[in-house]
């Protein structure tokens, strides 16, 4: 029995010059969401000509000035030997030479951004460059020929390996066949290889002309990347709400899918946005919530720390000792499917710890693990899933593909300073009364003015009026509680 073919749709919403959103939905359910703002343009994938600003002997890393606000971080294992000065000897058991022996400050290097800058950390860089095409990833510095592990059909793997072996690649260049290469003719694959070869020739020529620090290759924008990387045979329609972007994508699709007519469609309704027309707004908005609702009514709660993301599973429908284990398994299986989806939607990277509802039967635990691994196979990111521990915890590691929608579009709350909680009104009122009490005891003025935000001012006047009146009587001074409009929007 053959598996039911997925029917996906891709939606590209463009605010010209400002923002691009990409949604991939299957049967009306959002599976992937990407957003890019022009003023926060991503640098991942960009190639720069930079120079070594300084070398940290302890970290065995160099800090590269490549033109960004903060220097990038280049570890010794990401330095191609072509940049080594001379042929340094390595001690027994030592994989790499000491960085300070092979590199020097001021030395120019060609680097690519692997990981975006975050917080106070600069970008993570590599000198092993790669150029993604539709069918291949073109690697510079690593001459391996390979096929993506996500291509599981053995016959197709063998065919693609034979195609790769037939290409006459230059020394030091490798090719990795992507999932989009599946089913492509040899002529189509050769076109993609030749395009990437020309691109690398242009980049190398550009790098020789430019002065460090400077950019020598800029990765495609989100709309073009989405079509290049995410447009597969499973996608039956592409909807775009911007005429210029529509024309660009239609030209690309004609080359990639020549047999598909009217594959790309233009949304022109002025009364409804593209996402409103296809009822996707609520699902996209849920990405920004701390909680996600499961189909059965249970809830997933996501809490991020600097080191990891914790996921808690809440279900109010489990009751009774007799049915508990059966319901726990059902809820955990459903949660595993939804968690895998939410990790993709939110682009949660790094370590993730999931607190499943307790299951006493080891067979049930294995079933949940099996479901989670199967669901994570659909993820474009690299993942590693552990078993459920005796405490009901599962650990997994997921590669972060870029800056998530949440990271791009949110900022710490000025009220709670990013903790997610704030002091309650009673506590704030106590602090205000302490300040008033201190000020009213000072000699001089007959009037004490206390400025605070509107909510606290109303609370003080409604709930602490008696205390304020007693202070006025005791010290013979007037107390005025006023709104500080600097707190207001």
C-alpha positions in Angstrom: 0.0 0.0 0.0 1.5 3.3 -1.1 1.5 6.3 1.3 -0.9 9.1 0.6 0.8 11.9 -1.3 1.2 15.1 0.6 -0.6 18.1 -0.9 1.1 21.3 0.1 0.7 24.9 -0.7 3.2 27.7 -0.4 2.2 31.3 0.4 4.5 34.2 -0.1 3.4 37.5 1.3 5.5 40.6 0.5 5.4 44.1 1.9 7.7 45.7 -0.7 11.0 47.0 0.7 10.1 46.0 4.3 9.1 42.3 4.9 8.6 38.9 3.4 6.6 36.0 5.0 6.6 32.4 3.7 4.0 29.9 4.9 4.0 26.2 3.8 0.7 24.5 4.7 -0.5 21.0 4.2 -4.3 20.5 3.9 -4.8 23.9 5.5 -2.5 23.3 8.4 0.6 25.4 8.7 3.8 23.3 8.9 6.5 25.9 8.3 6.7 29.6 8.7 9.5 32.0 7.9 9.7 35.8 8.1 12.4 38.2 7.1 12.5 42.0 7.7 14.6 44.1 5.4 16.1 46.1 8.3 17.1 42.8 10.0 18.3 41.1 6.9 20.0 37.8 7.6 23.7 37.4 7.0 23.8 33.6 7.2 25.2 32.2 4.0 26.9 35.5 3.0 30.5 35.3 2.1 32.9 38.1 3.2 36.5 39.0 2.6 37.8 39.8 6.1 41.0 40.0 8.1 42.1 38.5 11.4 41.7 41.2 14.1 43.2 39.1 16.9 43.9 35.4 17.9 42.8 34.0 21.3 45.4 31.3 22.1 43.2 29.8 24.9 40.1 29.4 22.7 42.2 28.5 19.7 40.0 30.8 17.7 40.5 34.0 15.6 38.2 37.1 15.7 37.6 38.2 12.2 36.7 41.8 11.1 34.4 41.2 8.2 32.6 44.6 8.3 29.9 43.8 10.9 29.3 45.6 14.2 31.0 42.8 16.1 33.9 40.6 14.9 33.1 37.1 13.8 34.4 33.9 15.5 36.5 31.5 13.6 37.6 28.3 15.3 40.8 26.4 14.3 38.8 23.4 12.9 37.0 25.8 10.5 40.2 27.2 9.0 41.1 25.7 5.6 44.8 24.6 5.5 45.3 26.9 2.4 45.5 29.7 4.9 48.3 28.1 7.0 51.6 29.9 6.9 54.1 27.1 6.1 53.7 23.5 7.0 53.4 23.4 10.8 54.1 20.1 12.7 51.4 18.7 15.0 52.0 16.6 18.1 50.8 13.0 18.4 47.1 13.0 18.9 46.7 16.6 17.9 44.3 17.1 15.0 45.1 20.7 14.3 48.1 22.9 14.7 48.2 25.8 17.2 46.4 28.7 15.6 49.0 31.2 16.6 51.6 29.2 14.8 49.7 29.1 11.4 47.8 32.4 11.3 48.7 36.0 12.1 46.7 39.2 12.8 46.0 41.3 9.7 45.9 38.2 7.5 43.1 38.2 5.0 40.6 35.3 4.8 37.5 34.5 2.9 34.7 33.5 5.4 31.1 32.5 5.3 28.5 33.1 8.1 27.3 29.8 9.6 25.4 31.2 12.5 23.9 34.7 12.9 25.2 37.0 15.6 23.1 36.6 18.8 23.0 39.0 21.8 26.6 40.0 22.5 28.0 37.2 20.5 29.4 37.7 17.1 28.7 35.5 14.1 30.1 32.0 13.8 32.2 31.8 10.7 33.9 29.2 8.5 36.5 29.3 5.7 35.0 26.1 4.2 32.5 27.8 1.8 29.3 26.3 0.4 26.9 27.5 -2.3 23.4 26.0 -2.3 21.7 25.5 -5.6 18.4 23.9 -6.3 19.7 20.3 -6.8 23.2 20.6 -5.2 25.2 22.2 -2.5 28.5 23.2 -4.0 31.3 22.9 -1.4 34.7 24.7 -1.7 37.5 23.2 0.3 35.9 19.8 0.8 36.0 17.7 -2.3 33.5 15.0 -1.2 30.8 13.8 -3.6 27.7 12.7 -1.7 23.9 12.4 -1.5 21.7 13.9 1.2 20.8 11.4 4.0 17.2 12.6 3.6 17.1 10.8 0.2 16.2 7.2 1.4 15.4 5.5 -1.9 18.4 3.3 -2.6 18.0 3.2 -6.4 17.8 7.0 -6.6 20.9 7.3 -4.4 22.8 5.0 -6.7 21.6 7.0 -9.8 22.6 10.3 -8.3 26.0 9.0 -7.2 26.7 7.9 -10.8 25.6 11.4 -12.1 28.0 13.1 -9.6 30.9 10.8 -10.7 30.4 11.8 -14.3 30.9 15.5 -13.6 34.4 17.0 -14.2 34.8 19.0 -11.0 37.8 21.2 -10.3 40.2 20.2 -7.5 39.0 21.1 -4.0 35.3 21.3 -5.0 32.6 18.9 -3.9 28.9 18.4 -4.6 26.1 17.1 -2.3 22.8 16.2 -4.0 19.8 17.7 -2.2 16.3 16.2 -2.0 15.2 18.4 -4.9 17.6 16.4 -7.1 15.3 13.3 -6.8 13.8 12.5 -10.2 15.7 15.3 -12.0 17.2 14.4 -15.4 21.0 14.3 -15.9 20.7 17.4 -18.2 18.8 19.4 -15.5 21.4 18.4 -12.8 24.2 19.4 -15.1 22.7 22.8 -15.6 22.5 23.4 -11.8 26.2 22.3 -11.4 27.4 24.6 -14.2 25.4 27.5 -12.7 27.1 27.0 -9.3 30.5 26.6 -11.0 30.0 30.0 -12.7 28.8 31.5 -9.5 32.0 30.4 -7.6 34.2 31.7 -10.4 32.5 35.1 -10.1 32.8 35.1 -6.3 36.5 34.3 -6.4 37.2 37.0 -9.0 35.2 39.5 -6.9 37.1 38.6 -3.8 40.4 39.4 -5.5 39.3 42.9 -6.4 37.7 43.9 -3.1 39.5 45.2 -0.1 38.9 43.7 3.3 36.5 44.0 5.0 33.8 43.6 2.4 31.0 41.4 1.2 31.7 39.3 -1.9 28.5 37.2 -2.1 25.0 37.9 -0.7 22.6 35.0 -0.1 19.2 35.3 -1.9 16.3 37.0 -0.2 13.6 34.9 1.6 11.2 34.7 -1.3 13.8 33.4 -3.7 15.4 31.1 -1.1 11.9 29.6 -0.3 11.4 28.7 -4.0 14.9 27.4 -4.4 15.0 25.4 -1.1 11.4 24.5 -0.2 9.6 24.1 -3.6 9.2 20.3 -4.1 7.0 18.1 -6.1 4.7 17.9 -3.0 3.8 21.6 -3.5 0.8 21.9 -5.7 0.3 25.7 -5.7 2.3 28.8 -4.9 0.4 31.9 -4.0 2.1 35.4 -4.1 0.6 38.8 -3.2 3.2 41.0 -4.9 3.3 41.4 -8.7 7.0 41.8 -9.1 7.8 38.8 -6.8 5.1 36.8 -8.7 6.9 37.4 -12.0 10.3 36.4 -10.6 8.9 33.2 -9.1 6.9 32.3 -12.2 10.1 32.4 -14.4 12.0 30.2 -11.9 9.1 27.7 -11.8 9.0 27.5 -15.6 12.5 26.2 -15.5 12.2 23.9 -12.5 8.7 22.5 -13.4 8.1 23.0 -17.1 5.1 20.7 -17.2 3.1 22.6 -14.5 0.9 25.3 -15.9 -0.7 28.0 -13.7 1.4 26.6 -10.8 2.1 30.1 -9.4 -0.9 32.3 -8.7 -1.3 36.0 -7.9 -3.5 37.1 -5.0 -5.0 40.5 -5.9 -8.0 40.9 -3.5 -7.7 44.3 -1.8 -10.2 43.4 0.9 -8.5 40.3 2.3 -4.8 39.7 2.9 -3.3 36.5 1.4 -3.1 34.7 4.8 -6.7 35.8 5.7 -8.0 34.4 2.4 -6.7 30.9 3.3 -7.6 31.1 7.0 -3.9 31.0 8.2 -3.7 34.1 10.4 -4.7 32.4 13.7 -2.2 29.6 13.2 0.6 32.0 12.4 -0.3 34.1 15.5 -0.2 31.1 17.7 3.6 30.8 17.0 4.2 33.8 19.2 2.2 32.4 22.1 3.9 30.6 25.0 1.2 27.9 24.7 0.1 25.8 21.8 -3.3 23.9 21.7 -3.4 20.2 20.7 -6.3 18.9 18.6 -7.8 17.0 21.6 -7.7 20.2 23.8 -4.5 19.5 25.7 -1.8 22.3 25.9 1.9 22.5 25.2 3.8 25.1 27.2 7.2 26.4 25.8 9.7 28.1 28.1 13.0 29.1 26.7 16.2 29.7 28.8 19.7 30.6 27.5 20.7 27.0 27.6 17.6 25.1 26.5 13.9 25.1 25.8 11.6 23.2 28.2 8.3 21.8 26.8 5.5 20.8 29.3 2.5 18.8 28.3 -0.8 19.7 30.1 -4.0 17.7 29.7 -7.2 18.3 31.7 -8.9 15.3 30.2 -7.0 12.5 32.0 -8.9 11.2 34.9 -9.3 7.9 36.8 -6.6 5.3 37.6 -8.1 2.7 35.2 -7.9 4.9 32.1 -4.9 6.9 33.0 -2.2 4.9 31.2 -4.3 4.6 28.1 -5.0 8.3 28.0 -1.4 9.2 28.9 -0.2 7.3 25.9 -2.8 8.8 23.6 -2.0 12.4 24.8 1.8 11.8 24.6 1.6 10.5 21.0 -0.5 13.5 20.0 1.9 15.8 21.9 5.0 14.3 20.1 3.4 15.1 16.7 2.5 18.6 17.7 5.9 19.3 19.4 7.8 18.3 16.2 5.5 20.7 14.2 6.0 23.5 16.7 9.8 23.1 16.8 9.8 23.7 13.0 7.3 26.6 13.2 9.2 28.4 15.9 12.6 27.3 14.6 13.6 26.3 18.1 17.3 25.3 18.1 19.8 23.8 20.6 18.7 21.5 23.4 15.0 20.8 24.0 13.7 18.9 27.1 10.2 17.5 26.9 8.3 16.5 30.1 5.9 13.8 28.9 3.0 12.6 31.1 4.3 9.7 33.1 4.0 6.3 31.5 4.8 3.2 33.6 4.8 0.7 30.7 8.1 0.7 28.8 6.3 -0.3 25.6 4.3 2.9 25.7 7.5 4.9 26.1 9.0 3.2 23.0 5.9 4.0 21.1 6.1 7.7 21.9 9.8 7.7 21.0 9.0 6.0 17.6 6.4 8.7 16.8 8.8 11.5 17.7 11.6 10.2 15.6 9.3 9.6 12.6 7.9 13.2 12.9 11.4 14.7 13.3 12.4 13.1 10.0 10.2 15.7 8.2 12.3 18.5 9.7 14.8 20.3 7.3 17.1 20.8 10.3 19.5 18.2 11.7 18.1 16.6 14.8 19.0 13.9 17.3 16.4 12.4 19.6 17.1 10.5 22.9 15.0 8.0 24.7 12.6 8.9 27.5 14.3 8.7 30.9 12.9 7.1 34.0 11.7 10.6 35.0 9.5 10.9 31.9 11.9 13.4 30.2 13.0 13.3 26.6 16.0 15.3 25.3 16.6 16.2 21.7 19.0 18.5 19.9 17.9 20.5 16.9 19.9 22.6 14.5 18.7 26.2 14.3 18.1 27.1 10.7 18.2 30.9 11.1 16.7 33.7 13.3 13.3 32.5 14.3 10.1 34.6 13.7 9.9 35.1 17.5 13.5 36.4 17.7 13.0 38.7 14.8 9.7 40.3 15.8 9.8 40.4 19.6 11.8 42.2 22.3 12.0 42.0 26.1 9.0 43.5 27.9 10.1 46.9 29.5 7.8 46.2 32.4 9.0 42.7 33.4 12.4 43.0 31.7 12.0 39.7 29.9 11.1 37.6 32.9 7.5 37.1 31.8 6.2 38.2 35.3 6.0 41.5 37.1 5.5 42.6 40.7 1.9 42.8 41.6 0.0 46.0 42.4 0.1 45.5 46.2 3.9 45.1 46.2 4.3 48.1 43.9 2.0 50.1 46.2 4.2 49.2 49.2 7.3 50.5 47.4 5.5 53.7 46.5 4.4 54.3 50.1 7.9 53.8 51.3 9.1 56.5 48.9 6.2 58.9 50.0 7.0 58.2 53.6 10.7 59.0 53.1 9.9 62.2 51.2 7.2 63.5 53.6 9.6 63.4 56.5 12.1 65.7 54.8 11.9 69.3 56.1 10.9 72.1 53.8 8.1 71.7 51.3 4.5 71.5 52.4 3.6 69.3 49.4 4.9 65.9 48.3 4.3 64.8 44.7 4.6 61.2 43.7 4.7 60.4 40.0 3.9 56.8 38.8 2.2 54.9 36.0 -1.6 55.2 35.7 -2.4 51.7 36.9 -0.5 52.2 40.1 -1.8 55.7 40.6 -5.4 54.5 40.5 -4.5 51.6 42.8 -3.0 53.9 45.4 -5.9 56.4 45.3 -8.5 53.6 45.6 -6.9 51.2 47.9 -4.4 53.2 50.0 -6.3 56.4 50.5 -6.6 55.9 54.2 -2.9 55.5 54.7 -2.2 58.5 52.5 -4.7 60.6 54.6 -3.0 59.4 57.9 0.4 60.5 56.6 -0.9 63.9 55.6 -2.5 64.4 59.1 0.6 63.2 60.9 3.1 65.4 59.0 0.8 68.3 58.1 1.6 68.1 54.4 -0.3 67.4 51.2 0.4 64.3 49.2 -0.4 64.4 45.4 -0.3 61.1 43.4 0.0 62.0 39.7 0.5 60.1 36.5 3.9 60.1 35.0 3.2 60.3 31.3 6.7 59.0 30.4 5.3 55.6 31.3 2.5 55.9 28.8 2.7 55.0 25.1 
